[in-house]
C-alpha cells in the first residue's frame, strides 16, 4: 500500500514535469516569419497630428546580438556607401549597437544594403519613394521577436547633409515603425532637420541590454 508521503512525492514530480513542459513550449523559438519592408517618402503631409514616442512593428524586436553585420551590394555608388557607413557610425555612437561590414560571400550578412534607380510605385499621388527597409525574417520567442535578417533598398540620392534616408531605413530594419513627430527621423516624410529620438536610443539600449539572444 502506497503511503501518504509516497503519494505526495508522486504529485510533486507530476507538477514539476508539467511546469518543465510549459517552460519549454513557451521559450522554444517558433518558425521564421517573413516581413515586408516599409516605405519612406519625401513630401510634407497636409495633416499634422499629436506627437508620440517610438514604437515597433511588433513588441521587443531585436537582432540576436548587439554586434550586427551588414553588406553593401556592389551596385551602390561610392557616395551611397559612405552615407550608409556614416549612418551605421551615428547609430553606433548613440547606442550600444556595433555594426560591422562583411565583404566575402561565405558569411550571410544580417543586414543587406541594395541600391537601384528603379523605384516602386508610391502609394500616394505626389509622393516619391526615397528608400525602403525592414526585417525580412523574424523568429518569435517568449520575450523577443528575434530579427534574423533585414534589408534596405535605396532609390533616391540623399538631399540632406546627414544621411537621414539611411538612418530612417536602418531603424526600420531594427524593427522601428513610423511615428507622428515631425522632428523625428522616423516621421513618414523626410525633413533634413529631423533627428533620432531619445526614446528610440533608450529603447534600443534596453532591448540589447541582454548581450545575446539564441
SEVO-596744 format. One record per residue (C-alpha): residue in one letter; residue number from 1; x, y, z. Coordinates in steps of 0.2 Angstrom, whole numbers, plus 5000, padded with zeros to 4 digits. Each point is the difference from the previous one (the first is absolute). Layout:
+-------+------+------+------+------+
! kemar ! fise !    X !    Y !    Z !
+-------+------+------+------+------+
!     a !  NUM !    X !    Y !    Z !
...
+-------+------+------+------+------+
***
This chain:
+-------+------+------+------+------+
! kemar ! fise !    X !    Y !    Z !
+-------+------+------+------+------+
!     x !    1 ! 5000 ! 5000 ! 5000 !
!     x !    2 ! 5007 ! 5017 ! 4995 !
!     x !    3 ! 5003 ! 5012 ! 5014 !
!     x !    4 ! 4994 ! 5018 ! 5001 !
!     x !    5 ! 5018 ! 5006 ! 4998 !
!     x !    6 ! 5002 ! 4989 ! 4985 !
!     x !    7 ! 4984 ! 5008 ! 4992 !
!     x !    8 ! 5006 ! 5017 ! 5004 !
!     x !    9 ! 5017 ! 4997 ! 4992 !
!     x !   10 ! 4991 ! 4993 ! 4984 !
!     x !   11 ! 4989 ! 5016 ! 4999 !
!     x !   12 ! 5015 ! 5012 ! 5002 !
!     x !   13 ! 5009 ! 4990 ! 4986 !
!     x !   14 ! 4985 ! 5002 ! 4989 !
!     x !   15 ! 4999 ! 5019 ! 5004 !
!     x !   16 ! 5018 ! 5003 ! 4996 !
!     x !   17 ! 4999 ! 4990 ! 4984 !
!     x !   18 ! 4985 ! 5010 ! 4994 !
!     x !   19 ! 5009 ! 5016 ! 5004 !
!     x !   20 ! 5015 ! 4995 ! 4990 !
!     x !   21 ! 4990 ! 4996 ! 4985 !
!     x !   22 ! 4991 ! 5017 ! 5001 !
!     x !   23 ! 5017 ! 5009 ! 5001 !
!     x !   24 ! 5007 ! 4991 ! 4985 !
!     x !   25 ! 4984 ! 5003 ! 4990 !
!     x !   26 ! 5000 ! 5019 ! 5003 !
!     x !   27 ! 5019 ! 5003 ! 4998 !
!     x !   28 ! 5004 ! 4989 ! 4985 !
!     x !   29 ! 5001 ! 5011 ! 4984 !
!     x !   30 ! 4987 ! 4999 ! 4988 !
!     x !   31 ! 5001 ! 4999 ! 4981 !
!     x !   32 ! 5007 ! 5015 ! 4991 !
!     x !   33 ! 4988 ! 5013 ! 4994 !
!     x !   34 ! 5002 ! 5010 ! 4984 !
!     x !   35 ! 4998 ! 5019 ! 5002 !
!     x !   36 ! 4998 ! 5012 ! 4986 !
!     x !   37 ! 5010 ! 5016 ! 5000 !
!     x !   38 ! 4992 ! 5017 ! 5003 !
!     x !   39 ! 5001 ! 5015 ! 4989 !
!     x !   40 ! 5007 ! 5017 ! 5003 !
!     x !   41 ! 4994 ! 5015 ! 4989 !
!     x !   42 ! 5006 ! 5018 ! 4998 !
!     x !   43 ! 4986 ! 5013 ! 5001 !
!     x !   44 ! 4990 ! 5009 ! 5014 !
!     x !   45 ! 4983 ! 4994 ! 5005 !
!     x !   46 ! 4986 ! 5012 ! 5001 !
!     x !   47 ! 4994 ! 4993 ! 5017 !
!     x !   48 ! 5010 ! 5003 ! 5016 !
!     x !   49 ! 4996 ! 4989 ! 5015 !
!     x !   50 ! 5006 ! 4999 ! 5018 !
!     x !   51 ! 5017 ! 4994 ! 5005 !
!     x !   52 ! 5004 ! 4982 ! 5005 !
!     x !   53 ! 5015 ! 4990 ! 5006 !
!     x !   54 ! 5009 ! 4986 ! 4991 !
!     x !   55 ! 4991 ! 4984 ! 4996 !
!     x !   56 ! 5004 ! 4984 ! 4991 !
!     x !   57 ! 4991 ! 4989 ! 4987 !
!     x !   58 ! 4998 ! 4987 ! 5014 !
!     x !   59 ! 5006 ! 5000 ! 5018 !
!     x !   60 ! 5018 ! 4998 ! 5005 !
!     x !   61 ! 5007 ! 4997 ! 4983 !
!     x !   62 ! 5019 ! 4999 ! 4999 !
!     x !   63 ! 5015 ! 4991 ! 4992 !
!     x !   64 ! 5008 ! 4985 ! 5009 !
!     x !   65 ! 5015 ! 5010 ! 5006 !
!     x !   66 ! 5005 ! 5019 ! 5002 !
!     x !   67 ! 5013 ! 4997 ! 4986 !
!     x !   68 ! 4991 ! 5000 ! 4984 !
!     x !   69 ! 5008 ! 4996 ! 4983 !
!     x !   70 ! 4996 ! 5008 ! 4984 !
!     x !   71 ! 5004 ! 4999 ! 4981 !
!     x !   72 ! 4999 ! 5014 ! 4987 !
!     x !   73 ! 4996 ! 4993 ! 4983 !
!     x !   74 ! 5012 ! 5005 ! 4986 !
!     x !   75 ! 4987 ! 5010 ! 4990 !
!     x !   76 ! 5000 ! 5014 ! 5014 !
!     x !   77 ! 5010 ! 5015 ! 4995 !
!     x !   78 ! 5015 ! 5006 ! 5010 !
!     x !   79 ! 4990 ! 5014 ! 5007 !
!     x !   80 ! 4986 ! 4989 ! 5006 !
!     x !   81 ! 5013 ! 4988 ! 5008 !
!     x !   82 ! 5007 ! 5014 ! 5010 !
!     x !   83 ! 4983 ! 5006 ! 5005 !
!     x !   84 ! 4995 ! 4983 ! 5006 !
!     x !   85 ! 5016 ! 4998 ! 5009 !
!     x !   86 ! 4997 ! 5017 ! 5008 !
!     x !   87 ! 4983 ! 4995 ! 5006 !
!     x !   88 ! 5006 ! 4984 ! 5008 !
!     x !   89 ! 5014 ! 5010 ! 5009 !
!     x !   90 ! 4987 ! 5013 ! 5006 !
!     x !   91 ! 4989 ! 4986 ! 5007 !
!     x !   92 ! 5015 ! 4991 ! 5008 !
!     x !   93 ! 5005 ! 5016 ! 5008 !
!     x !   94 ! 4983 ! 5004 ! 5007 !
!     x !   95 ! 4996 ! 4982 ! 5006 !
!     x !   96 ! 5008 ! 4984 ! 5006 !
!     x !   97 ! 4999 ! 4992 ! 4983 !
!     x !   98 ! 5015 ! 4996 ! 4990 !
!     x !   99 ! 4999 ! 4998 ! 4981 !
!     x !  100 ! 5013 ! 4992 ! 4990 !
!     x !  101 ! 5002 ! 4996 ! 4981 !
!     x !  102 ! 5001 ! 4983 ! 4991 !
!     x !  103 ! 5010 ! 5000 ! 4984 !
!     x !  104 ! 5001 ! 4981 ! 4995 !
!     x !  105 ! 4986 ! 4990 ! 4994 !
!     x !  106 ! 5003 ! 4986 ! 5012 !
!     x !  107 ! 4990 ! 5008 ! 5015 !
!     x !  108 ! 4982 ! 5006 ! 4998 !
!     x !  109 ! 4998 ! 5018 ! 5006 !
!     x !  110 ! 4986 ! 5004 ! 5012 !
!     x !  111 ! 4997 ! 5016 ! 4991 !
!     x !  112 ! 5001 ! 5002 ! 4981 !
!     x !  113 ! 5001 ! 5017 ! 4992 !
!     x !  114 ! 4994 ! 5001 ! 4982 !
!     x !  115 ! 5000 ! 5015 ! 4988 !
!     x !  116 ! 4989 ! 5002 ! 4984 !
!     x !  117 ! 4994 ! 5014 ! 4989 !
!     x !  118 ! 4983 ! 4990 ! 4998 !
!     x !  119 ! 4989 ! 5005 ! 5013 !
!     x !  120 ! 4983 ! 4993 ! 5005 !
!     x !  121 ! 4983 ! 5008 ! 4997 !
!     x !  122 ! 4996 ! 5012 ! 5014 !
!     x !  123 ! 4984 ! 4997 ! 5009 !
!     x !  124 ! 4995 ! 5018 ! 5000 !
!     x !  125 ! 5000 ! 5012 ! 4985 !
!     x !  126 ! 5013 ! 5014 ! 5001 !
!     x !  127 ! 5012 ! 4990 ! 5010 !
!     x !  128 ! 5016 ! 4991 ! 4995 !
!     x !  129 ! 5008 ! 4986 ! 5009 !
!     x !  130 ! 5018 ! 5004 ! 5006 !
!     x !  131 ! 5003 ! 4982 ! 5007 !
!     x !  132 ! 4993 ! 4986 ! 5009 !
!     x !  133 ! 5005 ! 4988 ! 5014 !
!     x !  134 ! 4995 ! 4988 ! 5013 !
!     x !  135 ! 5003 ! 4983 ! 5008 !
!     x !  136 ! 4998 ! 4986 ! 4987 !
!     x !  137 ! 5001 ! 4985 ! 5012 !
!     x !  138 ! 4995 ! 4999 ! 5019 !
!     x !  139 ! 4998 ! 4986 ! 5012 !
!     x !  140 ! 4988 ! 5004 ! 5015 !
!     x !  141 ! 5005 ! 4994 ! 5017 !
!     x !  142 ! 4992 ! 5002 ! 5017 !
!     x !  143 ! 5008 ! 5017 ! 5002 !
!     x !  144 ! 5007 ! 5006 ! 4984 !
!     x !  145 ! 4996 ! 5001 ! 4982 !
!     x !  146 ! 5018 ! 4995 ! 4994 !
!     x !  147 ! 5005 ! 5008 ! 4984 !
!     x !  148 ! 5010 ! 4988 ! 4989 !
!     x !  149 ! 5002 ! 5010 ! 4985 !
!     x !  150 ! 4995 ! 5017 ! 4993 !
!     x !  151 ! 5002 ! 5010 ! 4984 !
!     x !  152 ! 5001 ! 5018 ! 4995 !
!     x !  153 ! 4997 ! 5006 ! 4982 !
!     x !  154 ! 5005 ! 5018 ! 4994 !
!     x !  155 ! 4991 ! 5008 ! 4984 !
!     x !  156 ! 5005 ! 5018 ! 5003 !
!     x !  157 ! 5015 ! 5010 ! 5004 !
!     x !  158 ! 5002 ! 5008 ! 5017 !
!     x !  159 ! 4995 ! 5019 ! 5000 !
!     x !  160 ! 5005 ! 5003 ! 5018 !
!     x !  161 ! 5017 ! 5004 ! 5008 !
!     x !  162 ! 4998 ! 4985 ! 5011 !
!     x !  163 ! 4995 ! 4983 ! 4994 !
!     x !  164 ! 4982 ! 5001 ! 5005 !
!     x !  165 ! 4993 ! 4988 ! 4987 !
!     x !  166 ! 5012 ! 4986 ! 5006 !
!     x !  167 ! 4997 ! 5004 ! 5018 !
!     x !  168 ! 4981 ! 4999 ! 4997 !
!     x !  169 ! 5001 ! 4983 ! 4991 !
!     x !  170 ! 5013 ! 4992 ! 5011 !
!     x !  171 ! 4989 ! 5004 ! 5015 !
!     x !  172 ! 4986 ! 4991 ! 4991 !
!     x !  173 ! 5011 ! 4985 ! 4998 !
!     x !  174 ! 5002 ! 5001 ! 5019 !
!     x !  175 ! 4982 ! 4998 ! 5002 !
!     x !  176 ! 4994 ! 5018 ! 5002 !
!     x !  177 ! 4984 ! 5006 ! 4992 !
!     x !  178 ! 4996 ! 5018 ! 4995 !
!     x !  179 ! 4994 ! 5012 ! 5013 !
!     x !  180 ! 4991 ! 5016 ! 4999 !
!     x !  181 ! 5013 ! 5013 ! 5006 !
!     x !  182 ! 5005 ! 5011 ! 4986 !
!     x !  183 ! 5017 ! 5003 ! 5008 !
!     x !  184 ! 5004 ! 4981 ! 5001 !
!     x !  185 ! 5011 ! 4990 ! 4988 !
!     x !  186 ! 4986 ! 4988 ! 4999 !
!     x !  187 ! 4986 ! 5012 ! 4994 !
!     x !  188 ! 4993 ! 4993 ! 4984 !
!     x !  189 ! 5006 ! 5014 ! 4989 !
!     x !  190 ! 5018 ! 5007 ! 4999 !
!     x !  191 ! 5006 ! 5017 ! 5008 !
!     x !  192 ! 5018 ! 5003 ! 5001 !
!     x !  193 ! 4998 ! 5007 ! 5018 !
!     x !  194 ! 4993 ! 4984 ! 5007 !
!     x !  195 ! 5011 ! 4991 ! 5013 !
!     x !  196 ! 5000 ! 4983 ! 5009 !
!     x !  197 ! 4988 ! 5000 ! 5014 !
!     x !  198 ! 5007 ! 4998 ! 5018 !
!     x !  199 ! 4986 ! 4987 ! 5002 !
!     x !  200 ! 5006 ! 4990 ! 4986 !
!     x !  201 ! 5018 ! 5000 ! 5007 !
!     x !  202 ! 4993 ! 4995 ! 5017 !
!     x !  203 ! 4990 ! 4986 ! 4993 !
!     x !  204 ! 5014 ! 4993 ! 4990 !
!     x !  205 ! 5012 ! 5000 ! 5015 !
!     x !  206 ! 4987 ! 4991 ! 5011 !
!     x !  207 ! 4996 ! 4987 ! 4986 !
!     x !  208 ! 5018 ! 4996 ! 4999 !
!     x !  209 ! 5005 ! 5001 ! 5018 !
!     x !  210 ! 4999 ! 4981 ! 4999 !
!     x !  211 ! 5016 ! 4997 ! 4990 !
!     x !  212 ! 4995 ! 4985 ! 4990 !
!     x !  213 ! 4984 ! 4991 ! 4996 !
!     x !  214 ! 5000 ! 4982 ! 4993 !
+-------+------+------+------+------+
***
